């Protein structure tokens, strides 16, 4: 290999290393910013909704990220979610008995997990037909499905 090619490869590796290091620093900065804002969001939300004490830091972090780390917007969004969740799932979870028509269509299957341990779900859209239960039962079935996936 000529000296010029070797220098080019070394400079490319250095550039890639710099980019990787820059990405890692950016991620660390964002994580630090998120970690400092999580207690602030928690305080605002718990002040307005005492039942929110069960919400974990990862959930708050997702809401912060969804709103560009804006504490006010994330708190507002989280409070709306908690209110919706209490109204839509008053018992804390949805039973299969609440969605019999959707379950009978055999359209959703949990298929284990991938190499990183994330759940794999197969949903067969061709098996979805409007059922007797209507849109409300379908919404409950979707929430049931997501709850099952997330609980794995």
C-alpha positions as CSV (number, residue, x, y, z in Angstrom):
1,X,0.0,0.0,0.0
2,X,1.4,3.4,-0.9
3,X,2.0,6.1,1.7
4,X,-0.7,8.3,0.3
5,X,-3.3,5.6,0.6
6,X,-2.2,4.8,4.2
7,X,-2.4,8.5,5.1
8,X,-5.9,8.8,3.6
9,X,-7.1,5.7,5.5
10,X,-5.6,7.0,8.8
11,X,-7.3,10.4,8.2
12,X,-10.6,8.7,7.5
13,X,-10.4,6.6,10.6
14,X,-9.6,9.7,12.6
15,X,-12.6,11.5,11.1
16,X,-14.9,8.6,11.9
17,X,-13.5,8.4,15.5
18,X,-14.1,12.1,15.9
19,X,-17.7,11.7,14.7
20,X,-18.3,8.8,17.0
21,X,-16.8,10.7,19.9
22,X,-18.9,13.8,19.0
23,X,-22.1,11.6,18.9
24,X,-21.2,10.0,22.3
25,X,-20.7,13.5,23.8
26,X,-24.0,14.7,22.4
27,X,-25.8,11.7,23.8
28,X,-24.2,12.1,27.2
29,X,-25.2,15.8,27.2
30,X,-28.8,14.9,26.2
31,X,-29.0,12.2,28.9
32,X,-27.7,14.7,31.5
33,X,-30.3,17.3,30.4
34,X,-33.0,14.6,30.6
35,X,-31.9,13.5,34.0
36,X,-32.0,17.0,35.4
37,X,-35.5,17.6,34.0
38,X,-37.1,14.4,35.1
39,X,-37.5,15.5,38.8
40,X,-38.9,18.8,37.6
41,X,-41.6,17.1,35.5
42,X,-42.3,14.7,38.3
43,X,-42.8,17.5,40.8
44,X,-45.3,19.4,38.5
45,X,-47.2,16.2,37.6
46,X,-47.4,14.9,41.2
47,X,-48.6,18.4,42.4
48,X,-51.6,18.2,40.0
49,X,-52.2,14.5,40.1
50,X,-51.1,12.7,43.3
51,X,-51.9,9.3,41.8
52,X,-49.0,9.8,39.3
53,X,-46.4,8.6,41.9
54,X,-46.4,5.2,40.1
55,X,-45.0,6.7,36.9
56,X,-41.4,5.7,36.4
57,X,-38.5,7.8,35.2
58,X,-38.4,6.1,31.8
59,X,-42.0,7.1,31.1
60,X,-41.3,10.7,32.1
61,X,-38.2,10.6,29.9
62,X,-40.3,9.5,26.9
63,X,-42.7,12.4,27.4
64,X,-39.8,14.8,27.7
65,X,-38.3,13.6,24.5
66,X,-41.6,13.8,22.7
67,X,-41.8,17.4,23.6
68,X,-38.2,18.4,22.9
69,X,-37.3,18.5,26.6
70,X,-39.8,21.2,27.2
71,X,-40.8,20.7,30.9
72,X,-44.2,22.5,30.6
73,X,-45.3,20.7,27.4
74,X,-44.1,17.3,28.7
75,X,-45.9,17.8,32.0
76,X,-49.1,18.8,30.3
77,X,-48.9,15.8,27.9
78,X,-48.2,13.4,30.7
79,X,-51.2,14.7,32.7
80,X,-53.5,14.3,29.7
81,X,-52.2,10.7,29.2
82,X,-52.8,9.8,32.9
83,X,-56.3,11.2,32.8
84,X,-57.1,9.3,29.5
85,X,-55.6,6.1,31.0
86,X,-57.7,6.3,34.2
87,X,-60.9,6.8,32.1
88,X,-60.2,4.3,29.4
89,X,-58.7,1.6,31.6
90,X,-60.3,2.1,35.0
91,X,-59.3,-1.3,36.4
92,X,-55.6,-0.9,35.5
93,X,-55.7,-3.4,32.6
94,X,-58.1,-4.6,29.9
95,X,-59.3,-8.2,30.0
96,X,-59.6,-10.4,26.9
97,X,-63.3,-10.8,28.0
98,X,-63.8,-7.1,27.1
99,X,-62.8,-7.7,23.4
100,X,-64.3,-11.1,22.4
101,X,-65.1,-10.2,18.8
102,X,-61.5,-8.9,18.2
103,X,-59.9,-11.8,19.9
104,X,-61.9,-14.3,17.8
105,X,-60.4,-13.0,14.6
106,X,-56.9,-14.3,15.6
107,X,-55.1,-11.3,14.1
108,X,-52.4,-10.6,16.7
109,X,-49.6,-13.0,17.9
110,X,-46.7,-12.5,20.2
111,X,-43.7,-14.3,18.7
112,X,-41.0,-14.2,21.2
113,X,-38.2,-11.7,21.1
114,X,-35.3,-10.5,18.9
115,X,-31.6,-10.7,19.7
116,X,-31.8,-7.6,21.9
117,X,-34.7,-9.0,23.9
118,X,-37.4,-6.8,22.4
119,X,-40.8,-8.4,21.9
120,X,-41.8,-9.4,18.4
121,X,-45.5,-9.1,17.5
122,X,-47.2,-10.2,14.3
123,X,-50.4,-8.5,13.3
124,X,-52.3,-9.8,10.3
125,X,-54.2,-6.9,8.9
126,X,-56.0,-9.2,6.4
127,X,-57.8,-10.8,9.4
128,X,-59.2,-7.5,10.6
129,X,-62.9,-7.1,10.0
130,X,-65.3,-4.6,11.5
131,X,-66.8,-6.5,14.4
132,X,-70.1,-6.3,16.3
133,X,-68.2,-4.5,19.1
134,X,-67.4,-1.5,16.9
135,X,-64.7,1.0,17.2
136,X,-64.7,1.1,21.0
137,X,-64.0,-2.6,21.3
138,X,-61.2,-2.3,18.7
139,X,-59.6,0.5,20.6
140,X,-59.7,-1.6,23.8
141,X,-58.2,-4.5,21.9
142,X,-55.3,-2.3,20.6
143,X,-54.6,-1.0,24.2
144,X,-54.8,-4.6,25.4
145,X,-52.2,-5.6,22.8
146,X,-49.8,-2.8,23.5
147,X,-50.1,-3.5,27.2
148,X,-49.2,-7.1,26.6
149,X,-46.3,-6.2,24.4
150,X,-44.9,-3.7,26.9
151,X,-45.3,-6.0,29.8
152,X,-42.9,-8.6,28.4
